[in-house]
Amino acid sequence: MIGNGSHLDDGTFEFGYWLGKPYWKQGYATEAARRLVAFAFDDMKADYVWAGWFHDNPRSGNVLAKLGVKSTAELVRYALRQHLVR
């Protein structure tokens, strides 16, 4: 698992995660995301936590739904993924 958490200047906390295919469907992403969110609110005193997922990977969105994350916006962001710039 590769994770990322950033404490931003405006009091928000952003996180993301990438998991190798052999480890899918084992709860690792959900467990790690749950701990990142708790850390952001409890230890970093974040006012707001946000994360996103690729729309062609709804399982990643399901990880966030399990945590009670509510969608507040849909943004287009560019990322390097599978050697393609999007």
PDB file of N, CA, C and O in Angstrom:
ATOM      1  N   MET A   1       0.840  -1.171   0.000  1.00  0.00           N
ATOM      2  CA  MET A   1       0.000   0.000   0.000  1.00  0.00           C
ATOM      3  C   MET A   1       0.880   1.228   0.000  1.00  0.00           C
ATOM      4  O   MET A   1       1.855   1.322   0.745  1.00  0.00           O
ATOM      5  N   ILE A   2       0.521   2.149  -0.836  1.00  0.00           N
ATOM      6  CA  ILE A   2       1.180   3.445  -0.852  1.00  0.00           C
ATOM      7  C   ILE A   2       0.127   4.463  -0.463  1.00  0.00           C
ATOM      8  O   ILE A   2      -0.937   4.519  -1.079  1.00  0.00           O
ATOM      9  N   GLY A   3       0.402   5.252   0.527  1.00  0.00           N
ATOM     10  CA  GLY A   3      -0.547   6.253   0.982  1.00  0.00           C
ATOM     11  C   GLY A   3       0.055   7.637   0.917  1.00  0.00           C
ATOM     12  O   GLY A   3       1.266   7.809   0.776  1.00  0.00           O
ATOM     13  N   ASN A   4      -0.807   8.603   1.021  1.00  0.00           N
ATOM     14  CA  ASN A   4      -0.376   9.987   0.948  1.00  0.00           C
ATOM     15  C   ASN A   4      -1.312  10.811   1.803  1.00  0.00           C
ATOM     16  O   ASN A   4      -2.532  10.693   1.696  1.00  0.00           O
ATOM     17  N   GLY A   5      -0.752  11.627   2.633  1.00  0.00           N
ATOM     18  CA  GLY A   5      -1.550  12.566   3.405  1.00  0.00           C
ATOM     19  C   GLY A   5      -0.883  13.921   3.399  1.00  0.00           C
ATOM     20  O   GLY A   5       0.330  14.024   3.579  1.00  0.00           O
ATOM     21  N   SER A   6      -1.656  14.942   3.197  1.00  0.00           N
ATOM     22  CA  SER A   6      -1.110  16.296   3.148  1.00  0.00           C
ATOM     23  C   SER A   6      -1.935  17.215   4.037  1.00  0.00           C
ATOM     24  O   SER A   6      -3.159  17.272   3.919  1.00  0.00           O
ATOM     25  N   HIS A   7      -1.264  17.926   4.917  1.00  0.00           N
ATOM     26  CA  HIS A   7      -1.915  18.938   5.734  1.00  0.00           C
ATOM     27  C   HIS A   7      -1.769  20.251   4.991  1.00  0.00           C
ATOM     28  O   HIS A   7      -0.659  20.751   4.808  1.00  0.00           O
ATOM     29  N   LEU A   8      -2.882  20.800   4.570  1.00  0.00           N
ATOM     30  CA  LEU A   8      -2.850  22.008   3.753  1.00  0.00           C
ATOM     31  C   LEU A   8      -2.963  23.261   4.611  1.00  0.00           C
ATOM     32  O   LEU A   8      -3.457  23.205   5.737  1.00  0.00           O
ATOM     33  N   ASP A   9      -2.510  24.377   4.085  1.00  0.00           N
ATOM     34  CA  ASP A   9      -2.482  25.640   4.829  1.00  0.00           C
ATOM     35  C   ASP A   9      -3.851  26.117   5.286  1.00  0.00           C
ATOM     36  O   ASP A   9      -3.952  26.862   6.261  1.00  0.00           O
ATOM     37  N   ASP A  10      -4.900  25.700   4.599  1.00  0.00           N
ATOM     38  CA  ASP A  10      -6.233  26.182   4.955  1.00  0.00           C
ATOM     39  C   ASP A  10      -6.927  25.329   6.019  1.00  0.00           C
ATOM     40  O   ASP A  10      -8.129  25.478   6.241  1.00  0.00           O
ATOM     41  N   GLY A  11      -6.179  24.435   6.680  1.00  0.00           N
ATOM     42  CA  GLY A  11      -6.761  23.618   7.749  1.00  0.00           C
ATOM     43  C   GLY A  11      -7.415  22.340   7.261  1.00  0.00           C
ATOM     44  O   GLY A  11      -8.052  21.634   8.043  1.00  0.00           O
ATOM     45  N   THR A  12      -7.268  22.034   5.989  1.00  0.00           N
ATOM     46  CA  THR A  12      -7.829  20.790   5.466  1.00  0.00           C
ATOM     47  C   THR A  12      -6.733  19.736   5.358  1.00  0.00           C
ATOM     48  O   THR A  12      -5.545  20.043   5.458  1.00  0.00           O
ATOM     49  N   PHE A  13      -7.139  18.525   5.160  1.00  0.00           N
ATOM     50  CA  PHE A  13      -6.232  17.393   5.061  1.00  0.00           C
ATOM     51  C   PHE A  13      -6.676  16.565   3.865  1.00  0.00           C
ATOM     52  O   PHE A  13      -7.842  16.180   3.774  1.00  0.00           O
ATOM     53  N   GLU A  14      -5.763  16.292   2.955  1.00  0.00           N
ATOM     54  CA  GLU A  14      -6.075  15.485   1.777  1.00  0.00           C
ATOM     55  C   GLU A  14      -5.325  14.164   1.883  1.00  0.00           C
ATOM     56  O   GLU A  14      -4.175  14.134   2.321  1.00  0.00           O
ATOM     57  N   PHE A  15      -5.969  13.077   1.486  1.00  0.00           N
ATOM     58  CA  PHE A  15      -5.254  11.812   1.460  1.00  0.00           C
ATOM     59  C   PHE A  15      -5.632  11.014   0.225  1.00  0.00           C
ATOM     60  O   PHE A  15      -6.674  11.234  -0.392  1.00  0.00           O
ATOM     61  N   GLY A  16      -4.756  10.082  -0.115  1.00  0.00           N
ATOM     62  CA  GLY A  16      -4.984   9.182  -1.226  1.00  0.00           C
ATOM     63  C   GLY A  16      -4.315   7.856  -0.939  1.00  0.00           C
ATOM     64  O   GLY A  16      -3.550   7.731   0.017  1.00  0.00           O
ATOM     65  N   TYR A  17      -4.600   6.874  -1.762  1.00  0.00           N
ATOM     66  CA  TYR A  17      -4.048   5.538  -1.539  1.00  0.00           C
ATOM     67  C   TYR A  17      -3.987   4.787  -2.858  1.00  0.00           C
ATOM     68  O   TYR A  17      -4.803   5.000  -3.754  1.00  0.00           O
ATOM     69  N   TRP A  18      -3.017   3.916  -2.955  1.00  0.00           N
ATOM     70  CA  TRP A  18      -2.836   3.038  -4.087  1.00  0.00           C
ATOM     71  C   TRP A  18      -2.484   1.670  -3.528  1.00  0.00           C
ATOM     72  O   TRP A  18      -1.644   1.556  -2.636  1.00  0.00           O
ATOM     73  N   LEU A  19      -3.113   0.653  -4.041  1.00  0.00           N
ATOM     74  CA  LEU A  19      -2.926  -0.694  -3.516  1.00  0.00           C
ATOM     75  C   LEU A  19      -2.681  -1.653  -4.669  1.00  0.00           C
ATOM     76  O   LEU A  19      -3.404  -1.622  -5.665  1.00  0.00           O
ATOM     77  N   GLY A  20      -1.666  -2.508  -4.546  1.00  0.00           N
ATOM     78  CA  GLY A  20      -1.381  -3.501  -5.575  1.00  0.00           C
ATOM     79  C   GLY A  20      -2.530  -4.481  -5.732  1.00  0.00           C
ATOM     80  O   GLY A  20      -3.161  -4.875  -4.751  1.00  0.00           O
ATOM     81  N   LYS A  21      -2.794  -4.867  -6.948  1.00  0.00           N
ATOM     82  CA  LYS A  21      -3.933  -5.731  -7.256  1.00  0.00           C
ATOM     83  C   LYS A  21      -3.985  -7.019  -6.423  1.00  0.00           C
ATOM     84  O   LYS A  21      -5.083  -7.451  -6.073  1.00  0.00           O
ATOM     85  N   PRO A  22      -2.853  -7.651  -6.090  1.00  0.00           N
ATOM     86  CA  PRO A  22      -2.932  -8.869  -5.275  1.00  0.00           C
ATOM     87  C   PRO A  22      -3.532  -8.642  -3.877  1.00  0.00           C
ATOM     88  O   PRO A  22      -3.896  -9.601  -3.196  1.00  0.00           O
ATOM     89  N   TYR A  23      -3.635  -7.379  -3.454  1.00  0.00           N
ATOM     90  CA  TYR A  23      -4.119  -7.069  -2.110  1.00  0.00           C
ATOM     91  C   TYR A  23      -5.525  -6.475  -2.096  1.00  0.00           C
ATOM     92  O   TYR A  23      -6.027  -6.085  -1.042  1.00  0.00           O
ATOM     93  N   TRP A  24      -6.157  -6.407  -3.268  1.00  0.00           N
ATOM     94  CA  TRP A  24      -7.526  -5.900  -3.340  1.00  0.00           C
ATOM     95  C   TRP A  24      -8.473  -6.834  -2.605  1.00  0.00           C
ATOM     96  O   TRP A  24      -8.189  -8.021  -2.445  1.00  0.00           O
ATOM     97  N   LYS A  25      -9.604  -6.288  -2.158  1.00  0.00           N
ATOM     98  CA  LYS A  25     -10.707  -7.028  -1.527  1.00  0.00           C
ATOM     99  C   LYS A  25     -10.314  -7.688  -0.203  1.00  0.00           C
ATOM    100  O   LYS A  25     -10.897  -8.699   0.188  1.00  0.00           O
ATOM    101  N   GLN A  26      -9.327  -7.113   0.482  1.00  0.00           N
ATOM    102  CA  GLN A  26      -8.919  -7.655   1.773  1.00  0.00           C
ATOM    103  C   GLN A  26      -9.106  -6.651   2.906  1.00  0.00           C
ATOM    104  O   GLN A  26      -8.765  -6.942   4.052  1.00  0.00           O
ATOM    105  N   GLY A  27      -9.639  -5.480   2.599  1.00  0.00           N
ATOM    106  CA  GLY A  27      -9.917  -4.485   3.623  1.00  0.00           C
ATOM    107  C   GLY A  27      -8.754  -3.583   3.981  1.00  0.00           C
ATOM    108  O   GLY A  27      -8.889  -2.729   4.857  1.00  0.00           O
ATOM    109  N   TYR A  28      -7.613  -3.751   3.324  1.00  0.00           N
ATOM    110  CA  TYR A  28      -6.444  -2.939   3.670  1.00  0.00           C
ATOM    111  C   TYR A  28      -6.659  -1.455   3.408  1.00  0.00           C
ATOM    112  O   TYR A  28      -6.312  -0.618   4.241  1.00  0.00           O
ATOM    113  N   ALA A  29      -7.226  -1.129   2.259  1.00  0.00           N
ATOM    114  CA  ALA A  29      -7.434   0.283   1.922  1.00  0.00           C
ATOM    115  C   ALA A  29      -8.412   0.923   2.892  1.00  0.00           C
ATOM    116  O   ALA A  29      -8.201   2.053   3.331  1.00  0.00           O
ATOM    117  N   THR A  30      -9.481   0.211   3.229  1.00  0.00           N
ATOM    118  CA  THR A  30     -10.477   0.755   4.166  1.00  0.00           C
ATOM    119  C   THR A  30      -9.852   0.982   5.537  1.00  0.00           C
ATOM    120  O   THR A  30     -10.058   2.028   6.152  1.00  0.00           O
ATOM    121  N   GLU A  31      -9.093   0.008   6.012  1.00  0.00           N
ATOM    122  CA  GLU A  31      -8.459   0.148   7.329  1.00  0.00           C
ATOM    123  C   GLU A  31      -7.474   1.316   7.349  1.00  0.00           C
ATOM    124  O   GLU A  31      -7.470   2.117   8.284  1.00  0.00           O
ATOM    125  N   ALA A  32      -6.648   1.407   6.324  1.00  0.00           N
ATOM    126  CA  ALA A  32      -5.662   2.492   6.274  1.00  0.00           C
ATOM    127  C   ALA A  32      -6.342   3.851   6.147  1.00  0.00           C
ATOM    128  O   ALA A  32      -5.948   4.810   6.812  1.00  0.00           O
ATOM    129  N   ALA A  33      -7.357   3.935   5.300  1.00  0.00           N
ATOM    130  CA  ALA A  33      -8.071   5.210   5.129  1.00  0.00           C
ATOM    131  C   ALA A  33      -8.755   5.613   6.429  1.00  0.00           C
ATOM    132  O   ALA A  33      -8.742   6.788   6.794  1.00  0.00           O
ATOM    133  N   ARG A  34      -9.345   4.660   7.124  1.00  0.00           N
ATOM    134  CA  ARG A  34      -9.997   4.964   8.400  1.00  0.00           C
ATOM    135  C   ARG A  34      -8.992   5.547   9.399  1.00  0.00           C
ATOM    136  O   ARG A  34      -9.300   6.495  10.121  1.00  0.00           O
ATOM    137  N   ARG A  35      -7.805   4.977   9.427  1.00  0.00           N
ATOM    138  CA  ARG A  35      -6.772   5.475  10.352  1.00  0.00           C
ATOM    139  C   ARG A  35      -6.249   6.850   9.935  1.00  0.00           C
ATOM    140  O   ARG A  35      -5.971   7.696  10.785  1.00  0.00           O
ATOM    141  N   LEU A  36      -6.116   7.069   8.622  1.00  0.00           N
ATOM    142  CA  LEU A  36      -5.683   8.385   8.139  1.00  0.00           C
ATOM    143  C   LEU A  36      -6.692   9.466   8.500  1.00  0.00           C
ATOM    144  O   LEU A  36      -6.313  10.560   8.921  1.00  0.00           O
ATOM    145  N   VAL A  37      -7.973   9.162   8.337  1.00  0.00           N
ATOM    146  CA  VAL A  37      -9.015  10.141   8.676  1.00  0.00           C
ATOM    147  C   VAL A  37      -9.003  10.437  10.173  1.00  0.00           C
ATOM    148  O   VAL A  37      -9.090  11.597  10.577  1.00  0.00           O
ATOM    149  N   ALA A  38      -8.896   9.398  10.993  1.00  0.00           N
ATOM    150  CA  ALA A  38      -8.834   9.604  12.454  1.00  0.00           C
ATOM    151  C   ALA A  38      -7.618  10.446  12.819  1.00  0.00           C
ATOM    152  O   ALA A  38      -7.716  11.348  13.651  1.00  0.00           O
ATOM    153  N   PHE A  39      -6.475  10.159  12.205  1.00  0.00           N
ATOM    154  CA  PHE A  39      -5.263  10.928  12.470  1.00  0.00           C
ATOM    155  C   PHE A  39      -5.455  12.393  12.092  1.00  0.00           C
ATOM    156  O   PHE A  39      -5.070  13.293  12.839  1.00  0.00           O
ATOM    157  N   ALA A  40      -6.054  12.624  10.926  1.00  0.00           N
ATOM    158  CA  ALA A  40      -6.254  14.003  10.464  1.00  0.00           C
ATOM    159  C   ALA A  40      -7.112  14.791  11.440  1.00  0.00           C
ATOM    160  O   ALA A  40      -6.765  15.915  11.800  1.00  0.00           O
ATOM    161  N   PHE A  41      -8.228  14.215  11.872  1.00  0.00           N
ATOM    162  CA  PHE A  41      -9.130  14.929  12.776  1.00  0.00           C
ATOM    163  C   PHE A  41      -8.604  14.966  14.212  1.00  0.00           C
ATOM    164  O   PHE A  41      -8.618  16.019  14.849  1.00  0.00           O
ATOM    165  N   ASP A  42      -8.149  13.840  14.713  1.00  0.00           N
ATOM    166  CA  ASP A  42      -7.767  13.752  16.126  1.00  0.00           C
ATOM    167  C   ASP A  42      -6.396  14.346  16.435  1.00  0.00           C
ATOM    168  O   ASP A  42      -6.234  15.059  17.426  1.00  0.00           O
ATOM    169  N   ASP A  43      -5.420  14.055  15.594  1.00  0.00           N
ATOM    170  CA  ASP A  43      -4.051  14.492  15.883  1.00  0.00           C
ATOM    171  C   ASP A  43      -3.669  15.785  15.170  1.00  0.00           C
ATOM    172  O   ASP A  43      -3.017  16.653  15.750  1.00  0.00           O
ATOM    173  N   MET A  44      -4.076  15.906  13.920  1.00  0.00           N
ATOM    174  CA  MET A  44      -3.720  17.100  13.153  1.00  0.00           C
ATOM    175  C   MET A  44      -4.747  18.225  13.322  1.00  0.00           C
ATOM    176  O   MET A  44      -4.519  19.351  12.882  1.00  0.00           O
ATOM    177  N   LYS A  45      -5.865  17.913  13.956  1.00  0.00           N
ATOM    178  CA  LYS A  45      -6.936  18.901  14.197  1.00  0.00           C
ATOM    179  C   LYS A  45      -7.443  19.527  12.898  1.00  0.00           C
ATOM    180  O   LYS A  45      -7.752  20.718  12.847  1.00  0.00           O
ATOM    181  N   ALA A  46      -7.524  18.706  11.849  1.00  0.00           N
ATOM    182  CA  ALA A  46      -8.015  19.185  10.556  1.00  0.00           C
ATOM    183  C   ALA A  46      -9.475  19.598  10.677  1.00  0.00           C
ATOM    184  O   ALA A  46     -10.255  18.955  11.380  1.00  0.00           O
ATOM    185  N   ASP A  47      -9.832  20.657   9.997  1.00  0.00           N
ATOM    186  CA  ASP A  47     -11.216  21.110   9.951  1.00  0.00           C
ATOM    187  C   ASP A  47     -12.018  20.305   8.930  1.00  0.00           C
ATOM    188  O   ASP A  47     -13.234  20.159   9.048  1.00  0.00           O
ATOM    189  N   TYR A  48     -11.314  19.792   7.934  1.00  0.00           N
ATOM    190  CA  TYR A  48     -11.971  19.179   6.797  1.00  0.00           C
ATOM    191  C   TYR A  48     -11.010  18.166   6.194  1.00  0.00           C
ATOM    192  O   TYR A  48      -9.812  18.429   6.101  1.00  0.00           O
ATOM    193  N   VAL A  49     -11.517  17.024   5.788  1.00  0.00           N
ATOM    194  CA  VAL A  49     -10.696  15.996   5.144  1.00  0.00           C
ATOM    195  C   VAL A  49     -11.304  15.704   3.778  1.00  0.00           C
ATOM    196  O   VAL A  49     -12.519  15.542   3.658  1.00  0.00           O
ATOM    197  N   TRP A  50     -10.468  15.637   2.758  1.00  0.00           N
ATOM    198  CA  TRP A  50     -11.009  15.306   1.447  1.00  0.00           C
ATOM    199  C   TRP A  50     -10.112  14.323   0.727  1.00  0.00           C
ATOM    200  O   TRP A  50      -8.905  14.251   0.959  1.00  0.00           O
ATOM    201  N   ALA A  51     -10.744  13.570  -0.156  1.00  0.00           N
ATOM    202  CA  ALA A  51     -10.048  12.570  -0.972  1.00  0.00           C
ATOM    203  C   ALA A  51     -10.831  12.409  -2.264  1.00  0.00           C
ATOM    204  O   ALA A  51     -11.986  12.826  -2.356  1.00  0.00           O
ATOM    205  N   GLY A  52     -10.218  11.820  -3.230  1.00  0.00           N
ATOM    206  CA  GLY A  52     -10.887  11.576  -4.495  1.00  0.00           C
ATOM    207  C   GLY A  52     -10.540  10.199  -5.009  1.00  0.00           C
ATOM    208  O   GLY A  52      -9.707   9.495  -4.438  1.00  0.00           O
ATOM    209  N   TRP A  53     -11.189   9.825  -6.092  1.00  0.00           N
ATOM    210  CA  TRP A  53     -10.893   8.540  -6.714  1.00  0.00           C
ATOM    211  C   TRP A  53     -11.132   8.657  -8.209  1.00  0.00           C
ATOM    212  O   TRP A  53     -11.837   9.552  -8.676  1.00  0.00           O
ATOM    213  N   PHE A  54     -10.539   7.749  -8.937  1.00  0.00           N
ATOM    214  CA  PHE A  54     -10.749   7.697 -10.375  1.00  0.00           C
ATOM    215  C   PHE A  54     -12.116   7.080 -10.631  1.00  0.00           C
ATOM    216  O   PHE A  54     -12.446   6.041 -10.060  1.00  0.00           O
ATOM    217  N   HIS A  55     -12.897   7.703 -11.470  1.00  0.00           N
ATOM    218  CA  HIS A  55     -14.259   7.231 -11.705  1.00  0.00           C
ATOM    219  C   HIS A  55     -14.315   5.866 -12.372  1.00  0.00           C
ATOM    220  O   HIS A  55     -15.342   5.190 -12.309  1.00  0.00           O
ATOM    221  N   ASP A  56     -13.235   5.455 -13.003  1.00  0.00           N
ATOM    222  CA  ASP A  56     -13.224   4.114 -13.584  1.00  0.00           C
ATOM    223  C   ASP A  56     -12.816   3.054 -12.554  1.00  0.00           C
ATOM    224  O   ASP A  56     -12.600   1.892 -12.899  1.00  0.00           O
ATOM    225  N   ASN A  57     -12.714   3.468 -11.293  1.00  0.00           N
ATOM    226  CA  ASN A  57     -12.401   2.543 -10.204  1.00  0.00           C
ATOM    227  C   ASN A  57     -13.394   2.770  -9.062  1.00  0.00           C
ATOM    228  O   ASN A  57     -13.027   3.336  -8.033  1.00  0.00           O
ATOM    229  N   PRO A  58     -14.647   2.335  -9.233  1.00  0.00           N
ATOM    230  CA  PRO A  58     -15.659   2.594  -8.209  1.00  0.00           C
ATOM    231  C   PRO A  58     -15.368   1.929  -6.861  1.00  0.00           C
ATOM    232  O   PRO A  58     -15.888   2.370  -5.836  1.00  0.00           O
ATOM    233  N   ARG A  59     -14.560   0.896  -6.848  1.00  0.00           N
ATOM    234  CA  ARG A  59     -14.222   0.258  -5.561  1.00  0.00           C
ATOM    235  C   ARG A  59     -13.461   1.219  -4.653  1.00  0.00           C
ATOM    236  O   ARG A  59     -13.610   1.181  -3.432  1.00  0.00           O
ATOM    237  N   SER A  60     -12.655   2.071  -5.252  1.00  0.00           N
ATOM    238  CA  SER A  60     -11.961   3.079  -4.459  1.00  0.00           C
ATOM    239  C   SER A  60     -12.965   4.049  -3.851  1.00  0.00           C
ATOM    240  O   SER A  60     -12.815   4.459  -2.700  1.00  0.00           O
ATOM    241  N   GLY A  61     -13.986   4.418  -4.617  1.00  0.00           N
ATOM    242  CA  GLY A  61     -15.062   5.249  -4.071  1.00  0.00           C
ATOM    243  C   GLY A  61     -15.808   4.533  -2.959  1.00  0.00           C
ATOM    244  O   GLY A  61     -16.261   5.170  -2.008  1.00  0.00           O
ATOM    245  N   ASN A  62     -15.942   3.209  -3.066  1.00  0.00           N
ATOM    246  CA  ASN A  62     -16.605   2.431  -2.013  1.00  0.00           C
ATOM    247  C   ASN A  62     -15.834   2.477  -0.701  1.00  0.00           C
ATOM    248  O   ASN A  62     -16.431   2.463   0.375  1.00  0.00           O
ATOM    249  N   VAL A  63     -14.501   2.531  -0.789  1.00  0.00           N
ATOM    250  CA  VAL A  63     -13.687   2.656   0.425  1.00  0.00           C
ATOM    251  C   VAL A  63     -14.098   3.919   1.174  1.00  0.00           C
ATOM    252  O   VAL A  63     -14.295   3.889   2.389  1.00  0.00           O
ATOM    253  N   LEU A  64     -14.226   5.017   0.455  1.00  0.00           N
ATOM    254  CA  LEU A  64     -14.605   6.285   1.087  1.00  0.00           C
ATOM    255  C   LEU A  64     -16.036   6.244   1.605  1.00  0.00           C
ATOM    256  O   LEU A  64     -16.323   6.798   2.666  1.00  0.00           O
ATOM    257  N   ALA A  65     -16.929   5.603   0.878  1.00  0.00           N
ATOM    258  CA  ALA A  65     -18.326   5.491   1.325  1.00  0.00           C
ATOM    259  C   ALA A  65     -18.416   4.726   2.638  1.00  0.00           C
ATOM    260  O   ALA A  65     -19.234   5.064   3.494  1.00  0.00           O
ATOM    261  N   LYS A  66     -17.589   3.704   2.806  1.00  0.00           N
ATOM    262  CA  LYS A  66     -17.585   2.931   4.059  1.00  0.00           C
ATOM    263  C   LYS A  66     -17.200   3.803   5.255  1.00  0.00           C
ATOM    264  O   LYS A  66     -17.568   3.510   6.393  1.00  0.00           O
ATOM    265  N   LEU A  67     -16.460   4.868   4.987  1.00  0.00           N
ATOM    266  CA  LEU A  67     -16.038   5.777   6.057  1.00  0.00           C
ATOM    267  C   LEU A  67     -17.060   6.876   6.313  1.00  0.00           C
ATOM    268  O   LEU A  67     -16.884   7.696   7.214  1.00  0.00           O
ATOM    269  N   GLY A  68     -18.129   6.893   5.517  1.00  0.00           N
ATOM    270  CA  GLY A  68     -19.144   7.918   5.681  1.00  0.00           C
ATOM    271  C   GLY A  68     -18.849   9.197   4.934  1.00  0.00           C
ATOM    272  O   GLY A  68     -19.468  10.227   5.203  1.00  0.00           O
ATOM    273  N   VAL A  69     -17.911   9.152   3.998  1.00  0.00           N
ATOM    274  CA  VAL A  69     -17.556  10.335   3.222  1.00  0.00           C
ATOM    275  C   VAL A  69     -18.724  10.725   2.322  1.00  0.00           C
ATOM    276  O   VAL A  69     -19.333   9.875   1.672  1.00  0.00           O
ATOM    277  N   LYS A  70     -19.019  11.991   2.295  1.00  0.00           N
ATOM    278  CA  LYS A  70     -20.084  12.531   1.448  1.00  0.00           C
ATOM    279  C   LYS A  70     -19.454  13.347   0.327  1.00  0.00           C
ATOM    280  O   LYS A  70     -18.519  14.116   0.554  1.00  0.00           O
ATOM    281  N   SER A  71     -19.968  13.174  -0.867  1.00  0.00           N
ATOM    282  CA  SER A  71     -19.473  13.927  -2.005  1.00  0.00           C
ATOM    283  C   SER A  71     -19.947  15.374  -1.902  1.00  0.00           C
ATOM    284  O   SER A  71     -21.130  15.640  -1.691  1.00  0.00           O
ATOM    285  N   THR A  72     -19.015  16.295  -2.054  1.00  0.00           N
ATOM    286  CA  THR A  72     -19.363  17.714  -2.010  1.00  0.00           C
ATOM    287  C   THR A  72     -19.088  18.411  -3.333  1.00  0.00           C
ATOM    288  O   THR A  72     -19.579  19.514  -3.571  1.00  0.00           O
ATOM    289  N   ALA A  73     -18.299  17.768  -4.200  1.00  0.00           N
ATOM    290  CA  ALA A  73     -17.961  18.374  -5.477  1.00  0.00           C
ATOM    291  C   ALA A  73     -17.376  17.318  -6.392  1.00  0.00           C
ATOM    292  O   ALA A  73     -16.893  16.275  -5.950  1.00  0.00           O
ATOM    293  N   GLU A  74     -17.433  17.615  -7.661  1.00  0.00           N
ATOM    294  CA  GLU A  74     -16.752  16.769  -8.640  1.00  0.00           C
ATOM    295  C   GLU A  74     -15.738  17.641  -9.337  1.00  0.00           C
ATOM    296  O   GLU A  74     -16.085  18.650  -9.949  1.00  0.00           O
ATOM    297  N   LEU A  75     -14.480  17.248  -9.243  1.00  0.00           N
ATOM    298  CA  LEU A  75     -13.395  18.041  -9.797  1.00  0.00           C
ATOM    299  C   LEU A  75     -12.651  17.250 -10.851  1.00  0.00           C
ATOM    300  O   LEU A  75     -12.571  16.023 -10.784  1.00  0.00           O
ATOM    301  N   VAL A  76     -12.119  17.945 -11.804  1.00  0.00           N
ATOM    302  CA  VAL A  76     -11.224  17.334 -12.768  1.00  0.00           C
ATOM    303  C   VAL A  76      -9.808  17.689 -12.333  1.00  0.00           C
ATOM    304  O   VAL A  76      -9.445  18.861 -12.226  1.00  0.00           O
ATOM    305  N   ARG A  77      -9.023  16.654 -12.089  1.00  0.00           N
ATOM    306  CA  ARG A  77      -7.626  16.856 -11.712  1.00  0.00           C
ATOM    307  C   ARG A  77      -6.782  15.982 -12.609  1.00  0.00           C
ATOM    308  O   ARG A  77      -7.243  14.947 -13.091  1.00  0.00           O
ATOM    309  N   TYR A  78      -5.575  16.383 -12.829  1.00  0.00           N
ATOM    310  CA  TYR A  78      -4.692  15.636 -13.705  1.00  0.00           C
ATOM    311  C   TYR A  78      -3.713  14.828 -12.870  1.00  0.00           C
ATOM    312  O   TYR A  78      -3.186  15.308 -11.866  1.00  0.00           O
ATOM    313  N   ALA A  79      -3.479  13.593 -13.300  1.00  0.00           N
ATOM    314  CA  ALA A  79      -2.580  12.713 -12.566  1.00  0.00           C
ATOM    315  C   ALA A  79      -1.879  11.790 -13.547  1.00  0.00           C
ATOM    316  O   ALA A  79      -2.391  11.508 -14.630  1.00  0.00           O
ATOM    317  N   LEU A  80      -0.720  11.330 -13.160  1.00  0.00           N
ATOM    318  CA  LEU A  80      -0.017  10.324 -13.929  1.00  0.00           C
ATOM    319  C   LEU A  80      -0.481   8.969 -13.404  1.00  0.00           C
ATOM    320  O   LEU A  80      -0.275   8.637 -12.237  1.00  0.00           O
ATOM    321  N   ARG A  81      -1.108   8.196 -14.282  1.00  0.00           N
ATOM    322  CA  ARG A  81      -1.638   6.910 -13.870  1.00  0.00           C
ATOM    323  C   ARG A  81      -1.468   5.935 -15.015  1.00  0.00           C
ATOM    324  O   ARG A  81      -1.826   6.238 -16.153  1.00  0.00           O
ATOM    325  N   GLN A  82      -0.934   4.791 -14.727  1.00  0.00           N
ATOM    326  CA  GLN A  82      -0.709   3.754 -15.723  1.00  0.00           C
ATOM    327  C   GLN A  82       0.000   4.333 -16.940  1.00  0.00           C
ATOM    328  O   GLN A  82      -0.315   3.999 -18.082  1.00  0.00           O
ATOM    329  N   HIS A  83       0.953   5.198 -16.673  1.00  0.00           N
ATOM    330  CA  HIS A  83       1.799   5.810 -17.684  1.00  0.00           C
ATOM    331  C   HIS A  83       1.032   6.705 -18.662  1.00  0.00           C
ATOM    332  O   HIS A  83       1.525   7.004 -19.750  1.00  0.00           O
ATOM    333  N   LEU A  84      -0.155   7.125 -18.280  1.00  0.00           N
ATOM    334  CA  LEU A  84      -0.953   8.029 -19.106  1.00  0.00           C
ATOM    335  C   LEU A  84      -1.193   9.314 -18.337  1.00  0.00           C
ATOM    336  O   LEU A  84      -1.475   9.274 -17.139  1.00  0.00           O
ATOM    337  N   VAL A  85      -1.089  10.413 -18.983  1.00  0.00           N
ATOM    338  CA  VAL A  85      -1.421  11.679 -18.337  1.00  0.00           C
ATOM    339  C   VAL A  85      -2.885  11.940 -18.599  1.00  0.00           C
ATOM    340  O   VAL A  85      -3.329  11.923 -19.747  1.00  0.00           O
ATOM    341  N   ARG A  86      -3.649  12.185 -17.527  1.00  0.00           N
ATOM    342  CA  ARG A  86      -5.082  12.450 -17.640  1.00  0.00           C
ATOM    343  C   ARG A  86      -5.385  13.795 -17.049  1.00  0.00           C
ATOM    344  O   ARG A  86      -6.541  14.219 -17.040  1.00  0.00           O
TER     345      ARG A  86
END
